[in-house]
Amino acid sequence: MDKIKIRQICFLFAVMMPVTKMLIYPTTIAYTAKNDLLFSALINLAIEGVVIGLLMLLAKKTRLSFFGLVENTFGKVAAKIVYGIFALFFFISALLPLTEQKVFVMQVFYENVPSIISFAPFFFVSFYACVKGFKCIGRAADIAMPVFAVAFTVIMLLSVPHADFGALLPVEAVPFKSIVKGSLSSFNWFTDCAFLLFFMGNFEYEKNSAKRVIGSFAIGGAAVLLFLATFYGIFADIAVRQQNTIAQIAKYTTSFTSLGRIDLLFIFALTLVMIFYLCVPLQMCVHCVRKVFNDCRPAIPSAAVNALMLGMMILLNYFFNEMQQIMLRGWYFYALFAYAVPLLALLLKKEAAHE
């Protein structure tokens, strides 16, 4: 059985979840919500937190997987259709984060812009992760925890002294509708709660599991808010012009001038955590495809999903801005699959069923 532990789910939310919100997200939300960007982020985090809490409540009441719950309520064919649709959702939701990462690596770690094919090795890592399934997600979370803790702490220590947090004042400097718009247009960065729906049935619910998972998510959310506050405190009105945010906020430190940009070492470490996280949506996609085809061997769907994603990266190589705009405007797509469906899962039959 492909299992993941509660401890590893906690690490996923506490340390892997924040890294995806440190590249383009701060700039995007600053464009709409300006110095009230923390309120937009809080709305998103609160919604995700509620969904996570309710899913943990559901996991406490049943040992069935999401597939088992749908099958128990509507039948096996319906369960396969739902999983097929979610396979497409996870594939689409992986597009923007992967493109962000590709642009970030090429612009920050290369002096000359490399060929798109230089990003291809990621898909070998992803293929391996997809073959190994949820166990690989758990092990990656275990590795990511100390790496993120050290790297993020150092980045913050180098950045916070240069931040003027007064730039976040006055509160409510923009209309409330701008704050809501910033929240809605950011839904694509807040779909992590959907992972928990598919972890159901693949972890042992322990005493205080819900508190541990929600607490870990709160820690990850606090890291996101601290990062956003520091980012806006440093750049203020020109925040909307800063891309690859994680590489920008610590570059003004003078502590290690004679050694060069020492912060790049810790940025590189955070990039490792990003790579672990970017595999997760593709792993979820493969998991859904396998359930559609009666738990077939993972090698073929893993190869197909990763090859197709590599093809999409090549095809969309020069259309990042256009793709980003589509994703930002399609907030209802993410709200449906990441928030609405997990909440509707609470209404499914929870009696034991044969999968």
CORZIMO-V641673 format. One record per backbone hydrogen bond with DSSP energy under -1.0 kcal/mol. NH is the residue of the N-H (numbers start at 1). CO is the residue of the C=O. Records with the same first field share a line. If there is no record, write none. Layout:
NH: CO + CO
//
This chain:
3: 1
4: 202
9: 5
10: 6
11: 7
12: 8
13: 9
14: 10
15: 11
16: 11
17: 12
21: 18
22: 19
28: 24
29: 25
30: 26
31: 27
33: 29
34: 30
36: 33
37: 34
39: 36
40: 36
41: 37
42: 38
43: 39
44: 40
45: 41
46: 42
47: 43
48: 44
49: 45
50: 46
51: 47
52: 48
53: 49
54: 50
55: 51
56: 52
57: 53
58: 54
59: 55
60: 56
61: 57
62: 58
69: 65
70: 66
71: 67
72: 68
73: 69
74: 70
75: 71
79: 75
80: 76
81: 77
82: 78
83: 79
84: 80
85: 81
86: 82
87: 83
88: 84
89: 85
90: 86
91: 87
92: 88
93: 89
95: 92
98: 94
99: 95
100: 96
101: 97
102: 98
103: 99
104: 100
105: 101
106: 102
107: 103
108: 104
109: 105
118: 115
119: 116
120: 117
122: 119
123: 120
125: 121
126: 122
127: 123
128: 124
129: 125
130: 126
131: 127
132: 128
133: 129
137: 133
138: 134
139: 135
140: 136
141: 137
142: 138
143: 139
144: 140
145: 141
147: 143
148: 144
149: 145
150: 146
151: 147
152: 148
153: 149
154: 150
155: 151
156: 152
157: 153
158: 154
159: 155
160: 156
162: 159
163: 160
164: 233
167: 164
168: 165
169: 166
178: 175
179: 175
180: 176
181: 177
182: 178
183: 179
184: 180
185: 181
186: 183
187: 184
189: 186
190: 187
194: 191
195: 192
199: 195
202: 199
209: 206
212: 208
213: 209
214: 210
215: 211
216: 212
217: 213
218: 214
219: 215
220: 216
221: 217
222: 218
223: 219
224: 220
225: 221
226: 222
227: 223
228: 224
229: 225
230: 226
231: 227
232: 228
233: 229
234: 230
235: 231
236: 232
238: 235
239: 236
241: 238
242: 239
245: 23
246: 22
247: 244
248: 245
249: 245
251: 248
253: 250
257: 254
259: 256
260: 257
262: 260
264: 261
265: 262
267: 263
268: 264
269: 265
270: 266
271: 267
272: 268
273: 269
274: 270
275: 271
276: 272
277: 273
278: 274
279: 275
280: 277
283: 279
284: 280
285: 281
286: 282
287: 283
288: 284
289: 285
290: 286
291: 287
292: 288
293: 289
294: 291
295: 290
302: 298
303: 299
304: 300
305: 301
306: 302
307: 303
308: 304
309: 305
310: 306
311: 307
312: 308
313: 309
314: 310
315: 311
316: 312
317: 314
319: 316
323: 319
324: 320
325: 321
326: 322
327: 323
328: 324
329: 325
330: 326
333: 330
334: 330
335: 331
336: 332
337: 333
338: 334
339: 335
340: 335
341: 336
343: 339
344: 340
345: 341
346: 343
347: 344
348: 345
//
